[in-house]
């Protein structure tokens, strides 16, 4: 029997598909935590506005990624470290074991499946805290796999190397910042072969030598670089050669050096400005993307300095404002050009590990208890909704194809219409 699809229905489907946006890395399409999707839910609960819930084989704090009808995420399964592929219908497509020997961190804080995967729409790359780095196609066929610890030295870091590699053009970049000899590495994404490696020098001491942040790539008209973050410095490198371009330090509280302060929050860069967070009780600075050399305390390269840092969640830049979600759930809003604080307001007074995400005129802030606070962006503070799933979460929200995806320690949730 021939099925005739009404023209209006076909056109609606094509338009909807054309405007659907993928989420290829843990901070979204441009590593900004920003989505252009519209008509997203503001309110939900465990039994309201839920398309589906898929139980996970184990816990993880990694953020999923989405490309068309494929969702990729890392997890533990007993003692195995696995990459999973799930359809946007909530059905698991495949899983691949990339290693074993999971290590739980500080009880409920996380484990070896903390780094998030990345995709270019044809392949997916995944990394685990044990050093396993691999590339798969969308059918789950392994293209290559390497042991990063075997190639570049054993990781010496208190809570595991949880940094997510960043994918850009034909390379995937890793920051290996720990006490065993910090390195920055560029890998050819198609082959797994080394493109370049450079030692990452620092005068950091003890636990300050460690980093749990992730690198970013900035590719503006005025500057292009890989920015690594940890061991007391943000350091920018040439994408093709690994040569150092600039570094900024002085991020610890002035006059006292705390050897336990390690970086967790990752920087964000947009429109010629880099927002550089630091460690707990530290500062946040805004510096110019066109910087050169060691710019520490060189005022001509700074836009402003703010005396508070988010510590764990990464900053968000929206228009002329910068948003800092503190570890305690307080939201700080600053003027982008001047750094002037407009407000600091309480949202959900619980640990916040996830980074803020913006879409559809709303900012989503995710607490460790699973509550997502939806905030109106702008110069005045307003909570639009607070939504609870009742499951712990450390991963950041993911937005794609009209849905919000939340990866709790127990399950993957698709929020939106069925």
N, C-alpha and C positions, 0 to 999 in steps of 0.2 A: 504494500500500500504506500502510495506517495504521500509524504507529509508536507503540507504547505505552511510555511512560516509567514505570518502576517508581516507586511512591510514595516509597520510601526514597531512591532516587537523586535524585529531584526535590527532596525535602526537604533532602538533603545539599547539593545545589547552591545552593538558596536560602539556607540558613544560612551556607554558605561565602561567598556573595556579600554577604550582609548584614553580615558582620563584616570584609570586606575593607576596607582603609583606603587612601585616596588620599594622594599626596605632592605637594601643589600648589605648593610653593615650595622653594627650595634647602635650607631647614632643616626641611622637613616640614609637617605639618598646622597646628601652632601656632607655627611659626618657632622651635622649641625644639630640633630635632635628636632628637626623641623619637617613636617609633612604638608603637602598641598591638598590632601584629601578633605572632602566636605561631607556634611550630613552624618557626622559621627555621633554616637550616643554620648550623652552627658551623665545619665544615671543608669546604674545597673546594680545587681546583687547576685548572689549565688543562684537565684531562680528567676531573675528578671533580665531581659535583654541579653540572654546567653544563647549563642548559636550552637555551641557544643563545648564539651569538656573532655579532654583526653588524659587519663592518668599516665604519669611518667614512670619509667622503671627505677628512677632514683632521683636524688636531689641535685640541683645545680643552680648557680647564680648567673649563668651566662644568658645573654639576651638572644632570642631567636632572630632569624632573618627570613625575608619572604621575597620570592621571585615568581610572579604569575601564580600558579596553583601549587607551588612547592614552598614548604616551610622547613628550614634547617635549624637544628639546635643540638647542642652537646649535652651530655648527661653522664651520670654514673649508672651502672647496672650491676649491683653487687660490687665486685672488685674491678669490673671492666670500665674502661673509658670509651664512650661510644659517640658517634655522630649519627643523628637520626634525621630522616626525611619524612615529613608528614604532609598530607594533602590539605588544601584549604577546606576540604569536606570533613576534616577531623579524623581521617583514617591514615594509619601509619603505612608508608610506602616501603621503607627499608631502614635498616640500621647496620652500621659497620663498627666493629671493635678496632680501636686505634691503639690500644695499650691496656695495661692493668696497673694495679698498685695505687688505688685512690687514697688520698690523704685528706681527712676531714680537718677543718681549720677552726679552732676556737669554739668547738661545740656546734653552735648553730650559725656560724658566719659563712661557711662555704666549704668548697672542696676542690679537687683537681680539675673539675669541669667548669672553671670560672671564665676562661677566655671564650669569646663569641666567635662563630664562624663568619665568613665573608663570601660573597658570590659576585660574578660578573654576568650571570644569566646563562652561562654555559657550564661552568665548573663551580665547585664550592671548596673552600680551603678551611681547615679546622686545626686548632692547636690546643694542646693540653699542658697542664703544669708539669707533667713528667717529661716534657720535651718533644712529644710526638707532634709532628707537623705533616699534614697530608693534603693531597688534592684528589677530588673525586668528580666524576661527571654526574649529571642529574639522575642517571639510572643506578648510581651507587658503585660504578666501576672505579677501582683505584687507578689513578694516573701515576702518582708517585707518593712516596712517604720517606721522611728522613727523621733521624733522632738529633734534635738540636743540641742536647747535652753532649752527645758523642762528638759532634763536630766543633762545638764552641766552648765546651767546658761545663762541668757539673754546676748546677744552680745552687748557690749558697744564699738563701733568702728565707726568713723566718716563717712566713705563711704561704710559701709557694709562689711561683712565677705566674701571676694571673693576668698579665698584660695581653690584650688582644692585638694581634698583628693588623696592620692597615694595608689594604689592597689599593693599588693605584697604577693605572695603565698596565704595563707588562711585568710589574714587580709586586712582591709582597714584602713589607718591611717589618722587622722585629726590633724591639728594644729589649735587650737582655741586661737589665740593671739590677745588680746584686753584688754581694761581697766577693764573689769568686773571680772577678775580672769582667767589668761591664763592657759590653760590645753593642754596636748597632749593626744590623745585618740586612742586606737587600738580597732577596731570593728571586730568581726567574720563575714567574708563576707557572709557566708551561712545563718546566723540567725539574724544578726543585734544586737547580744548581745555583751556586753562589754567584751573585753579580758583583757584590763588594762587601767588605766588612771593615769596620774601623773601631779602634778602642775608644771608649767613652770616658775621658778623664774627668776627675772630680776630686775635691778635697773633703768630701763628706766623710763622716766617721760612723762606725758601728751600724746601728739599724738605719741611720740616715742614708747609708749606701744602698738601701733597698728601695724598690718602687713597685707599686701596684697599679699605677696609671697605665694608660695606653697611648701610643704615639698617634699623631694626626698628620695628614698631608694638607698643605695649603697651596693652592694653584690659582693665584690671582694674576691680574695683568702686570702688576708692579713687582711681584715676587712669587717664587715657587720654592718650596722646601719641605723636608720631613722634619717635624718637630717632635723631639723626644723629651720626656718629663720624668725627672727623678734624681736622687742623689744630690739634692740641694739646687739643681739647675734645670731650666728649660734650655735645650740646645737644638739649634736648627742646622740641618745638613743638606748639602746638595743632593738632589734626587738621583742623579746619574753617577756621581763620583764618590759620595760619602764624605766629601770635604766639609769641615765645619764652617758655617757662615756667620752665626752669631750665638751668643749665650747670654742668659740673664740669671743672676743669682741674688743673694741678699733676701731670700724669701722667708727666712726664719725670723721670729720676733727679734728686733734689734736689741743687742746687749746681752742676750742669753742664748746659748746654743744647747738645744735639747737633743740628745743622741737617739731618742726614740721617735722623733718626728719623721715620718716617711710619707711620700706623696701617694695619694690614692686617686683624687680627682684629676681628670685629664683636661688639658687646655682646649679652647675653642678659638678659631680664627675666622674673621669675616670682614670684608670691606676695609682691608688695610690695617686691621687691629687684631692683636692676639690677647685674649684674656687668659692670664696665667694664674691659676690657683696655687695654693701651697698646702702645707700640712696643718694639722690641728693647732689652733692658737696662732697661726701664721697670717700672712697677708695675701691679698689678691692685687695683681698689677696688670695694667693695660699697656702693652708696648707696640711699637710700630713693626709691621711686617718687613719693612725695608731696612731694618737694623743691620749693623755690621760689627763684627768683633765682639769683645766682652763689653756689654752695655750696662753691666751692673752699676747702678747709681749714677748713670749718665743721663741727666734730665732730658736732653734733647731727643732721646729715644723712647721716653715714657709719655703716655697720655695722662695717666693718673695712677695713684696707689690708694687702695682701700684697706683698712686695718682689720678686716674680717675675711676669712676664707670659708668656702663651703665644706672643705675637708674631704668629703667622699663624693657626693653628686657633682657632676661636671656642670660648668656654667652654660647659660643659654643666652644667645643674642637675638633680640627681636626688634627690628627697626632701630629706634633711637634709645632703646633700653637694654640693660643687662640684668639677668635674673640669676640669683645665687640661692639655691636651696641648701640650707645648712643641714648638717648631720642630724640635728635635733628637730628638723621639720620646719623651722622658721624660714620664711621667704623674704629675701632682701632684693629690692629693686633699685638700680643705679641708673643715672643718666649715662649713656654710652660715651658721649663726648667729654664730659667733665668728671665723671665718677661720683657726682653728688648723689647721696643716698636719699631716695624719696620715701621709702618706708622699710621697716622690718616688722613682719606680722607672723603670728603663730598659725600653723595649719593643723597638722596632726603631730602631737608631741610624742613621737616615737622615733627610733633610729630610721634614717633614710639612707639607703644604699643605692637606689636607682637614680638615674639622671633624669631631669625634667624633659618633657617632650611637648612640642606645640603642634596643634592642628586644628583646623575648623574654628579659629578664633578662641581657642581654649588652651590652657597649660595644664598638663597632667603631672602631678607629683605623687610618687608612690612610696608609701611607708613600709617598713619591714614587716608590719603586721598584716599586710595585704590591702590596707585601705588606700584608695586612690583619691586624692583631693583634686577637684577640678576648679581651677582659678581663672578668673577673667584677667587677661593681660591688660597692661596700661599703668597709668600713674596713680590710680586708686585701687586699693585692695578690695577684692570681693570674691568670696568662695561661692561657686555656682552649685557644687554638689560634693558629697563625700560618699564613696562607694566601697562596700566591704565584700570580700569573697570568703574571709575566714581562713585563709591559708597564707603562710609566710612567703615573702617574696623579696628577692634582691635584684632581679633582672629589671631592666628598663622596659617601659611599654613599647610596643611595636604597632605601627599603623600602616595598613595596606588594604586595598580593595574594599574600602568602606567598613573595615572592622578594626577593633583594637585587640591585639593579642597580648596576653599576660602569662608569663611563665612563672608559676609558683614553684615551691619546692615539691609539690605533690602532683601538679597537673599543668597542662597547657590549656588555657581558656581562650575561646574566640568570642568576643563581645560584639554584638550586633545582630542583625536579622539572620534567620536561617537561610 
